[in-house]
Every structure is written in structure tokens, then in C-alpha cells.
């Protein structure tokens, strides 16, 4: 038996822990493991794979990124590319492929599984926006980065009596911003799921000032919209480059910078902006990410060994259960209103 492992989409801390978990489970049962390089592009054209030996997965538990490399290559978007993936799986003698990724990577995996190919998924995305599962690899580490940033911004904001705007990742889901903002005690949280007006933000800053709070921290998601902000030029939005899955690079919209500039202009409060960017995806995974990446990795191997294809391990409560690939990618899981309202109690 030979198992392929592939990591696709944005990298996330904890991917190596999951690779190690799948590989170590396989080695324990005498199976061979093939590492697919750089996401789906490693199964296109001539293929780019390398055998993984026990020593290749030794010492990687604590390492961020992915030893396999990743990319946003999308075989669903290129004519003949899905056939090329299928042909490479057969040619390379891959009896089962474990694809670790977020909705983009797993949509490709679901489509391959629908063709009858032996695919199993592993949930990974710092955005935490997959359906069904309560855990996606990398989210906990990303939230930790935002939390630490908000903590650190507090002391400098208080010293200078400034407004601090901190921009976090998450694409169209506000999980990273909301959880990091909650944990760090942000004074306002602006996420894509719930519309906010510039006037509301300004009123809130004035209210805090009247209460003697001479600094404020505003956490904003890269994908959030704030009504009342000067619109981006239509040409800059329509001309945005898209990745292979059709997503614009939301950080280029500069919501944090635009919001900060406008707040300063309209309130007179000195304002600074911090864009956390790729620091949220870099570095060593938290203990939580290491443990759950290990648990879903081991479970992914179990699904493979049971021949349970088209499936993906998910976290439900303290248990690892299994769901179908098509369920988890059906549509993004967004922040529910009750959680958003809970955060507002602390504004
Ligand atoms: O999906 C993970 C993510 O980090 C998003 O939060 C962000 O919008 C996007 O990837 C950035 O994409 P890239 O890695 O292609 O710059």
C-alpha cells in the first residue's frame, strides 16, 4: 500500500504535525508514503513527488509551514488537469491520497472522490471556515498571534493615547479577528459577517474618550467593509488580480489603513495601523494545533486503511468523527450572530 500526502492552499502551522501523524501511522502498518510537492501542481504534468521516509518526518512536529511545499494550483480550472491528476495517481501507484487543505484544496479532493478516486481530506485553514468541523489546522496559532498583537498594542496605545487599528486575515470569515479580538480585549471588532458604519466606530471612540479611556484598539478583518469609508476606485476592484480559485488578495484592499486614516481625519485622535499579515500563518504551531493536527492526521490514516474514501476527519466536541468532503466545502462557515453580540458586551 502506498499513500500520497499533499498540502494545498495557504500554509498553516500544524501541517507538519499532520503530515507526521499520517506518515507515522502508515509506517507502523508497513505502508509506503509519497510526499506530493507544492499542492495539486505536484500531480500535474510529469508530477513532482518524493518518497517520505521515517527520518523525513522526524523533528517536524514543532515546525511551521509544510515540508511538502504548497501552492494554489487549481486543476478544476484548467482543461484536462483533473484527468492529469487521475492519471498521475495511477501512474505513481498512489493507492490513497490524503489532501490537507481548506475549501479550495478540498473542493478539488471532493471532485476527485466523486470520480471514484481514493481521496481522504484533512481540515486545514487559519480562516477556520470549513463546515461541520470545530477544528481546522492553524486557526489556534493564528488566533494566538492576533491575541498577542492586541495585548502588545494595548501598552503602546495607552502610553500614547492613540487609536490602534489592527488588521487580521480570514478572507470572508471573521473568526480569526473575532477570537483574537475577544481574547485580547479589543474595544471594537469589525468582521465581514456584520455590517458596520463608519459613524458607529467614530461614536464608539468618542464615547470611550468621554469615559476617560484615552486609547482604543479596533480589530478589523481584511475582508470587512465599513460603510461610509471612501470607496475604493472601481478600477482597482475590477482590476484586482485573482488567484487560481478566483479569490482576490483581500489584504491589498487595505481596510485597516483606510479605516485608520479616516478615523484620524474625522475624530482628530491620533491613529496607527498594524497589519498582521503572514505573521498569522508563520512560525511554530501552538500545543493545541499540534495535538489536534496529530489527532486528525491519525484519523485520516484510519479512514484510508478502512477504505473510507471521500471522507474527512472532523472535530466534534472532544471527539474526532468523520464527515464527507462535500459537506465540509458546501459553503463557508461564518461567525454566528450570538458570538458577535457576545463580543459587543465588552466594547
Ligand atoms: O486562506 C488563508 C489566507 O491566509 C487568507 O486568510 C488570506 O486572505 C489568504 O490566505 C492570503 O492568500 P495568499 O497566501 O495567496 O497570499
Boltz pocket constraint, residues with backbone or C-beta under 6 A from the ligand:
constraints:
  - pocket:
      binder: B
      contacts: [[A, 10], [A, 11], [A, 72], [A, 102], [A, 125], [A, 126], [A, 127], [A, 169], [A, 170], [A, 171], [A, 222], [A, 243], [A, 248], [A, 249], [A, 250], [A, 251], [A, 281]]
      max_distance: 6.0
